[in-house]
């Protein structure tokens, strides 16, 4: 599953066999212990040690976290990534 309560994640992939390109990207949002929200992004090559890179961004509330996640997902889509796992009850990945 891609969600639990209000937390969730979306997994994206960009695979181009001819170019030997096998990339994965994960956008995860969850509440912190201090009444704020975090958006965590991880990326790397599919099938190798994961993650290759990590970025954590702090948000004031769930709405801000979902807006940020939507921006990141849209940028990945423009770079050729395809959504592979979408949480239920969230419209972050819908466009």
N, C-alpha and C positions, 0 to 999 in steps of 0.2 A: 504494500500500500504506500501511497505517497503522502498521507496526512494522518495526524492524530490530533483531534480537537482543532484548535486554531493554528497549531504549528503545521508546517508542511515543507515539501520540497518539490522541485521540478528538475528532472534530469534531461539533458540535451546531448546530442551526439552529432559529430560531423565526420562521416566516413567517405573517403574517396580512395578506392582500392588502387586505381591506376597511379595516383600520386603518393601512395603509401601513407595516407593521412587517416589516422584513427584517433580522433579526439573526443574527450568527454568533458562535460561541464555540469556541475551541480549547484543549484541555487536553493538554499535552505533558510527558512525563517522560523524563529522561535522566541518566546519571551525570555528575558534575562531574570536574574534574581532581584533586580532593582526597579521593577515596574516599567522597564523599557523593553524594546525588541531588538533582536540582532538579525542581520541578513549575512549569511555565510556563503561565500562562493568558493568552490574548489574546482580545479581543472587538472587535466593530465592526459596522457596517452592511454587509450583503452587497452587493457591487457598487460599493462606494466604497473610498477609501484604507484599507488595512488595515495594522496594527491601529489601532483608536481608543484602546484601553487595554491595558495589559500589567501582569501581576503575576508576580513570581518568588518562589517559596518554596523554602527549602532543607530537605532531609530527611536524616536520619542514614543511612538504608538504603533499599533497594528496597521492602521491605514498608511502611515509613512513607510513601514516595512514592505507592505504589498505594492505600493507605488514604486519603490526602489527595485524590488524583485522584478516587476513588470518592465522597467527600463532596462535592466540587465538582460532579461530574456529577449526583449526586442532587439537589442544590440547583437546578441549571439545569433539570432535568426538572420539578421542582415549579413552576418559573417558566414552564413551557410549551415548553421546548426539546425537540427530538427528535434522537436520535443518528443521524448520517448516515454516519459511518465508524468502524468498530470494528476494532482490531488483532486478529490471530489470536493464540492462546495466552495471552490475558489475559482474566481474568474481571472486570475493573474495571467494565464497563458492564452486566454481567448482574445482574438483580435478579428 
